Amino acid sequence: MATNSAARVGDGRLEGGATRQRLTAPEAIDVAIADKSPLILAGLDKLLSEDRRFQLVLKVTDGEEFLEAARQQKFALAVIGWQLPTVHARDVLRALSRQVSAPKIVVYSGTNDPAAPAETLQLGGAGFVSKRAPPERLLDVLSAVAAGDMVFPFVDIRKMRSDPLENLTLRERSLLSALGSGHTNSQLAKDFGVSINTIKFHLRNLFEKLDVRNRAQAIALFLEMKHGAWPGGAASSGRNIDGSSTIRGRRGQGRLE
């Protein structure tokens, strides 16, 4: 007599009392990617789509759009470039450090900045991969990070920057200088040609970079650096704190958007 082998959905049992072992593939890990280069995005799209461990759920070209998506949808991992437009990777990492259940971030970059891996680690990133490495290296790092590991190249902690000015963009230095002149948020918005909300966003990042809690502390620190009272200040280092001089190592970061 023929046996009915249809399974009842959900309990793993066959009619007649027999049991079966359910064989299911591991669930794919949701991954988001953000990079200023369409070619890099296309390459990452192809790389991830060919690996069943991962499922691409988001592809954007700038940091602000990525942060907005990270607030609205859930994904476990993200691969981001170091020099993202509108919001730099540093500021993305800072913003995510304040977000509950934030995705784990792997920075994928071709930057020549030797401090970038150390900064990524310091700011809460989970991994750093050079674009000069084979593509398979990125997949291995994503798999390790998804499993709970942190993966970085050798990081010399002696090269981790301690001077707050080192992490400020040219426009952020101008913003700090304007604060020191007593400008209100409305005046700043008008001067920089952006909305008040954008000014507030960049002020929060500026305060965090300077390790201060509020406007008054930022102004006090500005005055110390301006007059050389602070050990790493502009007067002692020969730099112009208001951002009017050319600062090497800060490419494409002079706009508030």
Secondary structure by P-SEA (a helix, b strand, c coil): ccccccccccccccccbbbbbbbbcccbbbbbbbbccaaaaaaaaaaaaaccccccccccccaaaaaaaaacccccbbbbbcccccccaaaaaaaaaacccccbbbbbccccccaaaaaaaaacccbbbbccccaaaaaaaaaaaaaccccccccccccccccccccccaaaaaaaaaaaacccaaaaaaaacccaaaaaaaaaaaaaaaccccaaaaaaaaaaaaacccccccccccccccccccccccccccccc
